Amino acid sequence: MAEGAEQSKNVWPMPKFHFKVMWNDVQMSFQEVSGLDAQSEEIKYRAGDSSVYSVVKMPGLIKYGNVTMKKGIFKGDNKFWDWFSKIKMNTIERTTVTISLLDETDKETMVWTLKNAWPTKITGTDLKAEGNEVAVESIEIVHEGLEIKNA
């Protein structure tokens, strides 16, 4: 196998620890992002005069999972709570969220774009007197579509 720069770029899959998250034009630092999934619901149908005794399955509506993001808590950083507090009856500030997997030169290799995203849940950190961890909060966001681009 070749070494260094001569090695094929397709030998190893991308590591998942180097990524960035953009909320509109603002970059935010996160420890973890999960829930980047989409699923086609199935529609079952069978006509009464069908000679086949099973259902036909057709693709239905696309369903997107909620995306959960976790980050450390910093003094004076209330971005999650400020956004969440804007929820009013049937009104919310929607935004585009872009998650990018980066290579060793910080170039985007895969990009997930969430359309019309807004917060549905915020979880503050747990507190423990004998703990030796960083305080981490999480936000769960819903969205109306997931676009994926692979560079």
C-alpha positions as a Markdown table, in Angstrom:
| # | Residue | x | y | z |
|---|---|---|---|---|
| 1 | Met | 0.0 | 0.0 | 0.0 |
| 2 | Ala | 1.3 | 3.5 | -0.9 |
| 3 | Glu | 2.1 | 5.9 | 1.9 |
| 4 | Gly | 1.5 | 9.6 | 2.4 |
| 5 | Ala | 0.3 | 11.8 | -0.4 |
| 6 | Glu | 0.4 | 8.8 | -2.9 |
| 7 | Gln | -2.3 | 6.9 | -0.9 |
| 8 | Ser | -5.7 | 6.7 | -2.5 |
| 9 | Lys | -8.3 | 9.0 | -1.1 |
| 10 | Asn | -10.8 | 6.1 | -1.2 |
| 11 | Val | -8.9 | 3.7 | 1.1 |
| 12 | Trp | -10.3 | 4.9 | 4.4 |
| 13 | Pro | -13.8 | 6.2 | 5.3 |
| 14 | Met | -14.1 | 9.7 | 6.8 |
| 15 | Pro | -13.8 | 10.0 | 10.5 |
| 16 | Lys | -16.8 | 11.6 | 12.2 |
| 17 | Phe | -15.1 | 13.9 | 14.7 |
| 18 | His | -14.3 | 16.9 | 12.5 |
| 19 | Phe | -17.4 | 18.8 | 11.6 |
| 20 | Lys | -19.0 | 22.2 | 11.7 |
| 21 | Val | -22.6 | 23.5 | 12.2 |
| 22 | Met | -23.9 | 26.7 | 10.6 |
| 23 | Trp | -27.2 | 28.4 | 11.7 |
| 24 | Asn | -27.9 | 30.6 | 8.8 |
| 25 | Asp | -24.5 | 32.5 | 8.6 |
| 26 | Val | -23.4 | 31.9 | 12.2 |
| 27 | Gln | -21.0 | 29.0 | 13.0 |
| 28 | Met | -21.7 | 27.3 | 16.3 |
| 29 | Ser | -19.5 | 24.7 | 18.0 |
| 30 | Phe | -21.1 | 21.4 | 19.0 |
| 31 | Gln | -19.8 | 18.3 | 20.7 |
| 32 | Glu | -22.3 | 15.9 | 19.1 |
| 33 | Val | -24.9 | 15.9 | 16.4 |
| 34 | Ser | -27.3 | 13.0 | 15.9 |
| 35 | Gly | -30.6 | 12.2 | 14.2 |
| 36 | Leu | -29.7 | 12.9 | 10.5 |
| 37 | Asp | -32.2 | 10.4 | 9.1 |
| 38 | Ala | -35.1 | 10.2 | 6.7 |
| 39 | Gln | -37.7 | 7.5 | 6.2 |
| 40 | Ser | -40.3 | 6.8 | 3.6 |
| 41 | Glu | -43.5 | 5.7 | 5.2 |
| 42 | Glu | -45.2 | 2.7 | 3.5 |
| 43 | Ile | -48.7 | 2.7 | 2.0 |
| 44 | Lys | -50.3 | -0.7 | 2.0 |
| 45 | Tyr | -53.0 | -1.5 | -0.5 |
| 46 | Arg | -54.9 | -4.6 | -1.7 |
| 47 | Ala | -57.8 | -4.7 | -4.0 |
| 48 | Gly | -60.6 | -7.1 | -2.9 |
| 49 | Asp | -60.5 | -9.0 | -6.3 |
| 50 | Ser | -56.8 | -9.6 | -6.2 |
| 51 | Ser | -55.7 | -13.2 | -6.8 |
| 52 | Val | -52.6 | -12.5 | -4.7 |
| 53 | Tyr | -53.3 | -12.8 | -1.0 |
| 54 | Ser | -50.9 | -10.1 | 0.1 |
| 55 | Val | -50.7 | -6.4 | 0.0 |
| 56 | Val | -48.9 | -4.2 | -2.4 |
| 57 | Lys | -46.5 | -1.7 | -0.7 |
| 58 | Met | -46.0 | 1.7 | -2.1 |
| 59 | Pro | -43.8 | 4.6 | -1.0 |
| 60 | Gly | -45.7 | 7.3 | 1.0 |
| 61 | Leu | -44.8 | 10.5 | 2.7 |
| 62 | Ile | -41.2 | 11.2 | 3.7 |
| 63 | Lys | -40.6 | 11.5 | 7.4 |
| 64 | Tyr | -37.6 | 13.2 | 8.9 |
| 65 | Gly | -36.2 | 12.5 | 12.4 |
| 66 | Asn | -35.5 | 15.3 | 14.9 |
| 67 | Val | -31.9 | 16.3 | 15.1 |
| 68 | Thr | -30.3 | 16.6 | 18.5 |
| 69 | Met | -27.2 | 18.7 | 19.1 |
| 70 | Lys | -25.1 | 18.9 | 22.2 |
| 71 | Lys | -22.6 | 21.6 | 23.3 |
| 72 | Gly | -20.8 | 22.8 | 26.3 |
| 73 | Ile | -22.3 | 25.6 | 28.4 |
| 74 | Phe | -20.4 | 28.8 | 28.3 |
| 75 | Lys | -21.0 | 31.9 | 30.6 |
| 76 | Gly | -23.3 | 34.3 | 28.9 |
| 77 | Asp | -24.2 | 32.0 | 26.0 |
| 78 | Asn | -28.0 | 31.8 | 25.9 |
| 79 | Lys | -28.5 | 31.2 | 22.1 |
| 80 | Phe | -30.7 | 28.0 | 22.6 |
| 81 | Trp | -32.9 | 29.6 | 25.2 |
| 82 | Asp | -33.2 | 32.9 | 23.2 |
| 83 | Trp | -34.3 | 31.0 | 20.1 |
| 84 | Phe | -36.7 | 28.7 | 22.1 |
| 85 | Ser | -38.3 | 31.7 | 23.9 |
| 86 | Lys | -39.4 | 33.0 | 20.5 |
| 87 | Ile | -42.0 | 30.2 | 20.2 |
| 88 | Lys | -45.5 | 31.7 | 20.3 |
| 89 | Met | -48.8 | 30.1 | 19.2 |
| 90 | Asn | -48.2 | 28.8 | 15.7 |
| 91 | Thr | -45.2 | 31.2 | 15.3 |
| 92 | Ile | -41.5 | 30.4 | 15.4 |
| 93 | Glu | -38.4 | 31.8 | 13.9 |
| 94 | Arg | -37.3 | 29.1 | 11.4 |
| 95 | Thr | -33.8 | 28.9 | 10.1 |
| 96 | Thr | -31.6 | 26.8 | 7.9 |
| 97 | Val | -29.1 | 24.6 | 9.7 |
| 98 | Thr | -26.1 | 23.2 | 7.8 |
| 99 | Ile | -24.0 | 20.4 | 9.2 |
| 100 | Ser | -20.7 | 19.7 | 7.3 |
| 101 | Leu | -18.3 | 16.8 | 7.7 |
| 102 | Leu | -14.8 | 18.2 | 7.1 |
| 103 | Asp | -11.6 | 16.7 | 5.8 |
| 104 | Glu | -8.1 | 17.3 | 7.2 |
| 105 | Thr | -7.9 | 20.6 | 5.3 |
| 106 | Asp | -11.2 | 21.9 | 6.7 |
| 107 | Lys | -13.0 | 21.4 | 3.3 |
| 108 | Glu | -16.6 | 20.1 | 3.3 |
| 109 | Thr | -16.8 | 16.5 | 2.2 |
| 110 | Met | -20.5 | 15.8 | 3.1 |
| 111 | Val | -23.2 | 18.4 | 3.9 |
| 112 | Trp | -26.6 | 18.0 | 5.5 |
| 113 | Thr | -28.9 | 21.0 | 5.2 |
| 114 | Leu | -32.0 | 21.1 | 7.4 |
| 115 | Lys | -34.8 | 23.3 | 6.0 |
| 116 | Asn | -37.1 | 25.5 | 8.1 |
| 117 | Ala | -35.6 | 24.2 | 11.4 |
| 118 | Trp | -36.8 | 25.3 | 14.8 |
| 119 | Pro | -36.3 | 24.1 | 18.4 |
| 120 | Thr | -38.8 | 21.6 | 19.9 |
| 121 | Lys | -36.9 | 20.8 | 23.1 |
| 122 | Ile | -34.0 | 22.1 | 25.1 |
| 123 | Thr | -32.3 | 20.1 | 27.9 |
| 124 | Gly | -30.0 | 21.8 | 30.4 |
| 125 | Thr | -27.1 | 20.0 | 32.0 |
| 126 | Asp | -27.4 | 17.7 | 34.9 |
| 127 | Leu | -25.6 | 18.8 | 38.0 |
| 128 | Lys | -23.5 | 16.6 | 40.2 |
| 129 | Ala | -21.4 | 17.7 | 43.2 |
| 130 | Glu | -18.8 | 14.9 | 42.7 |
| 131 | Gly | -18.8 | 15.1 | 38.9 |
| 132 | Asn | -15.7 | 15.7 | 36.8 |
| 133 | Glu | -17.3 | 16.5 | 33.5 |
| 134 | Val | -18.1 | 19.6 | 31.4 |
| 135 | Ala | -21.6 | 21.0 | 31.7 |
| 136 | Val | -23.4 | 20.1 | 28.4 |
| 137 | Glu | -26.8 | 21.2 | 27.1 |
| 138 | Ser | -28.7 | 19.9 | 24.2 |
| 139 | Ile | -31.2 | 21.1 | 21.7 |
| 140 | Glu | -33.6 | 19.0 | 19.7 |
| 141 | Ile | -34.8 | 20.6 | 16.5 |
| 142 | Val | -37.4 | 19.7 | 14.0 |
| 143 | His | -37.2 | 20.5 | 10.3 |
| 144 | Glu | -39.2 | 20.2 | 7.1 |
| 145 | Gly | -36.6 | 18.6 | 4.8 |
| 146 | Leu | -33.1 | 17.2 | 4.7 |
| 147 | Glu | -30.8 | 17.8 | 1.7 |
| 148 | Ile | -27.6 | 15.9 | 1.4 |
| 149 | Lys | -24.6 | 16.7 | -0.8 |
| 150 | Asn | -21.5 | 14.7 | -1.0 |
| 151 | Ala | -18.5 | 16.6 | -2.4 |
